[in-house]
Amino acid sequence: MKRLSLIFFLVPVLVFALAVASALAEPVPVTVSIAPQAYFAKRIGGDKVDVTTMVPPGTDAHTFEPKPSQMAALQKAKIYFAVGIDFEKAWLPRFADVNKTMTIVHTDANIVKMAMVPHAHDHAAETGHDHAAAPEAPGHAPDAASPAPPGQGHDHAAEADHDHAAEAGQDHDHHHDHAGLDPHVWLSPAQVKILATAMRDALIAADPGNTDAYRVGYESLIADIGALDARLRAIFAPVPPQRRKFMVFHPAWGYFARQYGLTQVPVEREGKEPGPAELAALIDEAKKDGITVVFVQPQFSTRNAEVVAQGIGGTVVPVNPLAEDWLANMDKAAAAFQAAMK
């Protein structure tokens, strides 16, 4: 009888002790490439994750090189969330060498990338830039494959052979070796859902004790993304077809433009600034289309954008594709684009 009483006493004590231990557990250290990813990770993980961003604010993510101090700090990371941007091609293998126990998760693995804008100025023929293109249906992303089931297609441990082609039925190098593909997937709400799913699954795999917390954080983020999508559709719905163009210095907004039936007209093409003839052609095109605003981002020089703006009698307006407060920034960017289309 005494033994039975002892058991009844110990069971709740043990349950309480386990709950306290879980609450006091150290957050999972994760590293992301860019600030918007930090937003997603924090929304999903909350206080269960400790997030470090590799590319500092105001830095060009295309040409970024980590500092020795960042490489040293990376040794503490349990997960690295990659998103398919340029610097990752050269640095992910080095990150894997620095921390051989860290899991590298290619969050963009289930997204079929669209092409970057070619040099030619025939936008009607460009992928994702068809003037007559209708907005994507809510919740539908034509360039996105269905996310892999939990635990599949996202657990890419940094091993020497890096041979995970059998996972999720695809070669995971596909999204990192092909030149000319647009990496800016985090600027489309539809694609962010896929990135978030990969993050959720990886966090659950690494920290199953907090599965419920990760699922709750994920569902909250997904709900906010759905509400954002509805707001943006409402913002752009009244814009007539002939006004659905916006000019940007760097072509970062292709997925965004396609999702909402818009056309981005870039000043820069494939990382190259335009020559005098191309600048003249851009100015003529902008005048023809009634464009009066050139959007720039803080990571790039505004010199050529200012030349175009002066040529069309317009203005240069900043818009940042790398802001960490992703949700607020998407609303802000959409409002700026819509205002320029009036």
C-alpha positions in Angstrom: 0.0 0.0 0.0 2.9 2.3 0.9 4.5 1.6 -2.5 1.3 2.4 -4.3 1.0 5.7 -2.4 4.6 6.5 -3.2 4.0 5.8 -6.9 0.9 8.1 -6.9 3.1 10.8 -5.3 6.1 10.4 -7.6 4.2 10.4 -10.9 2.9 14.0 -10.7 6.3 15.1 -9.2 8.1 13.6 -12.2 5.6 15.1 -14.7 6.1 18.5 -13.0 9.9 18.1 -13.1 9.8 17.3 -16.8 7.6 20.3 -17.5 10.0 22.6 -15.7 13.0 21.1 -17.5 11.3 21.7 -20.8 10.5 25.3 -19.9 14.0 25.9 -18.8 15.6 24.2 -21.9 17.9 26.3 -23.9 16.4 27.7 -27.1 17.4 26.0 -30.4 20.2 28.1 -32.0 19.4 28.7 -35.6 21.1 30.8 -38.3 19.4 32.3 -41.3 20.9 34.1 -44.4 18.7 37.2 -44.5 16.5 39.3 -42.2 13.1 38.3 -43.6 13.9 34.7 -42.7 14.6 35.7 -39.1 11.1 37.1 -39.0 9.7 33.8 -40.2 11.8 31.7 -37.8 10.9 33.9 -34.8 7.2 33.8 -35.6 7.3 30.0 -35.8 9.7 29.3 -33.0 9.0 32.2 -30.5 11.2 31.9 -27.4 12.0 28.3 -28.3 14.6 29.5 -30.9 17.6 31.8 -30.8 17.9 33.3 -34.3 21.1 34.8 -35.8 21.1 36.5 -39.2 24.2 36.1 -41.4 23.7 39.1 -43.7 23.7 42.4 -41.7 21.1 45.1 -42.5 22.1 47.4 -45.4 24.4 44.8 -46.9 24.1 43.4 -50.5 23.2 39.8 -50.0 24.3 38.9 -53.5 28.0 39.7 -52.8 28.1 39.2 -49.0 31.1 37.4 -47.4 30.9 36.4 -43.7 33.4 37.8 -41.2 35.6 35.4 -39.2 33.6 36.2 -36.1 30.4 35.1 -37.8 32.1 31.9 -38.9 33.2 31.3 -35.3 29.7 32.0 -34.0 28.2 29.5 -36.6 29.8 26.7 -34.6 26.9 27.0 -32.1 24.1 26.7 -34.6 22.0 23.6 -34.7 20.2 24.5 -37.9 21.0 26.8 -40.9 18.1 27.9 -42.9 19.2 28.6 -46.5 16.9 30.4 -48.9 18.7 30.1 -52.3 20.5 33.4 -52.5 23.8 33.9 -54.4 26.3 33.9 -51.6 25.0 30.6 -50.3 26.4 28.8 -53.3 30.0 29.4 -52.3 29.5 29.5 -48.5 27.2 26.7 -47.5 29.9 24.0 -48.0 32.2 26.1 -45.8 29.5 26.5 -43.2 29.2 22.7 -43.2 32.9 22.3 -42.7 32.8 24.7 -39.7 30.0 23.0 -38.0 29.6 19.3 -39.1 26.7 18.6 -36.8 24.6 21.5 -38.1 21.6 20.7 -40.3 21.4 22.8 -43.4 17.8 23.2 -44.5 17.1 24.4 -48.1 13.8 26.1 -47.4 13.4 26.8 -51.1 13.8 23.2 -52.1 10.1 22.8 -53.1 9.9 26.0 -55.1 10.4 26.0 -58.9 12.3 29.2 -59.5 11.3 31.6 -62.3 13.8 33.3 -64.6 15.3 36.6 -63.9 14.5 39.4 -66.3 16.6 39.2 -69.5 18.3 42.1 -71.1 15.7 42.6 -73.8 13.0 45.2 -73.1 10.2 43.1 -74.5 8.5 42.6 -71.2 5.4 40.9 -72.7 7.6 37.9 -73.5 9.3 37.6 -70.2 8.5 34.8 -67.8 6.4 36.2 -65.0 6.1 39.6 -66.6 3.3 39.2 -69.1 1.3 42.4 -69.3 -1.9 40.5 -69.6 -1.1 38.1 -66.8 -3.9 37.7 -64.3 -3.1 37.6 -60.6 -2.5 34.1 -59.1 -5.6 32.7 -57.4 -5.5 33.0 -53.6 -3.5 30.2 -52.1 -2.2 29.1 -55.5 1.4 29.3 -56.6 2.1 28.0 -60.1 5.8 27.9 -59.5 5.6 26.0 -56.2 5.5 22.2 -55.9 3.5 20.7 -53.0 5.5 20.9 -49.8 7.1 17.6 -48.7 5.5 15.8 -45.8 6.9 16.6 -42.4 10.5 15.3 -42.0 11.0 14.8 -45.8 12.8 17.0 -48.2 14.1 19.5 -45.6 16.6 17.6 -43.5 19.8 18.3 -45.3 22.6 17.6 -42.8 25.9 19.2 -43.8 27.7 15.9 -44.7 30.8 15.5 -46.8 29.0 13.8 -49.7 26.0 16.2 -49.8 24.1 13.4 -51.7 20.5 13.8 -50.9 19.1 13.6 -54.4 16.7 10.8 -53.3 14.9 13.0 -50.8 11.7 14.5 -51.9 12.4 13.0 -55.4 14.7 15.8 -56.6 18.3 17.0 -56.8 18.6 19.7 -54.1 21.5 21.3 -56.0 19.0 22.3 -58.7 18.1 25.6 -57.0 21.6 26.7 -56.3 23.6 25.9 -59.5 21.4 27.3 -62.3 22.4 30.8 -63.3 19.6 33.3 -64.2 17.0 32.0 -61.7 15.3 34.5 -59.5 16.2 33.9 -55.8 13.8 36.5 -54.3 11.1 34.0 -53.2 10.5 35.6 -49.8 8.8 38.5 -51.5 5.8 36.4 -52.5 3.3 35.5 -49.8 2.5 32.2 -51.6 6.2 31.2 -51.6 6.7 32.3 -48.0 4.2 29.6 -47.0 6.5 27.0 -48.5 9.6 28.5 -46.7 7.7 28.5 -43.4 6.6 24.9 -43.8 10.2 23.9 -44.3 11.2 25.8 -41.2 8.4 24.3 -39.1 9.3 20.8 -40.1 13.0 21.3 -39.4 12.4 22.8 -36.0 10.0 19.9 -35.0 12.6 17.4 -36.2 15.4 19.1 -34.1 13.3 19.8 -31.1 10.3 17.4 -31.0 9.5 18.3 -27.4 8.2 21.7 -28.5 6.3 20.4 -31.5 3.0 22.0 -30.4 4.6 25.4 -29.9 6.1 25.3 -33.4 2.8 24.3 -34.9 1.0 27.1 -33.1 3.6 29.6 -34.3 3.4 28.3 -37.8 -0.4 28.5 -38.0 -0.4 32.0 -36.6 2.1 33.1 -39.3 0.2 31.3 -42.1 -3.0 33.1 -40.9 -1.3 36.5 -41.1 0.1 35.6 -44.6 -3.4 34.8 -45.8 -4.7 38.1 -44.4 -1.9 39.9 -46.1 -2.6 38.3 -49.4 -6.2 39.4 -49.2 -5.2 42.9 -48.4 -2.8 43.1 -51.3 -5.4 41.7 -53.8 -7.8 44.4 -52.6 -5.1 47.1 -53.1 -4.3 46.1 -56.6 -7.8 45.1 -57.8 -8.8 48.6 -58.9 -5.6 49.2 -60.9 -6.3 49.1 -64.7 -4.3 46.8 -66.9 -2.4 49.6 -68.6 -1.2 51.0 -65.2 0.1 47.7 -63.7 3.8 48.5 -64.2 6.3 49.6 -61.7 10.0 50.4 -62.3 12.7 49.1 -59.9 16.5 49.4 -59.9 17.1 45.7 -58.9 14.6 43.1 -60.2 13.7 41.7 -56.8 9.9 41.8 -57.1 9.3 39.2 -59.8 7.4 36.7 -57.7 5.4 39.5 -56.1 4.5 41.0 -59.4 3.4 37.7 -60.8 1.2 36.9 -57.8 -0.7 40.1 -58.1 -0.8 40.5 -61.9 1.8 43.3 -62.1 4.9 43.9 -64.2 8.2 45.0 -62.8 10.5 47.0 -65.2 14.1 46.7 -63.9 16.9 49.2 -64.5 19.5 46.7 -63.6 19.7 43.4 -65.7 21.4 40.3 -64.4 23.5 42.2 -62.0 24.7 44.7 -64.6 23.9 48.4 -64.7 22.6 49.7 -68.0 24.8 51.6 -70.5 23.7 54.9 -72.1 21.7 53.3 -74.8 19.8 51.1 -72.4 19.2 54.0 -70.1 17.7 55.9 -73.0 15.5 53.0 -73.9 14.3 52.7 -70.2 13.4 56.4 -70.2 11.5 56.1 -73.4 9.6 53.0 -72.1 8.8 54.7 -68.8 7.4 57.7 -70.6 5.3 55.5 -72.9 3.9 53.6 -69.9 3.3 56.6 -67.7 5.8 55.5 -65.1 6.9 58.4 -62.8 8.6 56.5 -59.9 11.8 54.5 -59.8 12.0 52.2 -56.8 15.4 51.6 -55.2 16.7 49.5 -52.3 19.2 50.7 -49.8 21.7 47.9 -50.6 22.4 49.4 -54.1 23.6 52.6 -55.6 20.9 55.0 -56.8 22.9 56.8 -59.5 21.3 55.2 -62.5 17.9 55.2 -61.0 18.2 58.9 -60.4 19.2 59.4 -64.1 16.1 57.6 -65.2 13.9 59.5 -62.7 15.3 62.8 -64.0 14.7 61.7 -67.6 11.0 61.0 -66.9 10.5 63.9 -64.6 9.8 61.5 -61.8 11.1 60.6 -58.4 13.2 57.9 -56.6 11.4 56.1 -53.8 13.1 53.6 -51.5 11.7 50.1 -50.9 13.6 47.5 -49.0 13.2 43.8 -49.9 15.4 42.8 -47.0 13.5 44.4 -44.1 13.2 42.1 -41.1 9.6 43.1 -40.2 8.4 41.2 -43.2 4.7 41.5 -42.7 4.7 45.3 -42.2 7.2 45.8 -45.0 5.1 43.9 -47.5 2.1 46.2 -46.7 4.4 49.2 -47.0 5.9 48.1 -50.3 2.5 47.2 -51.8 1.1 50.7 -50.8 4.1 52.4 -52.5 3.7 50.3 -55.7 0.0 51.0 -55.8 0.4 54.7 -55.2 2.9 54.8 -58.1 0.3 53.2 -60.4 -2.3 55.9 -60.0 
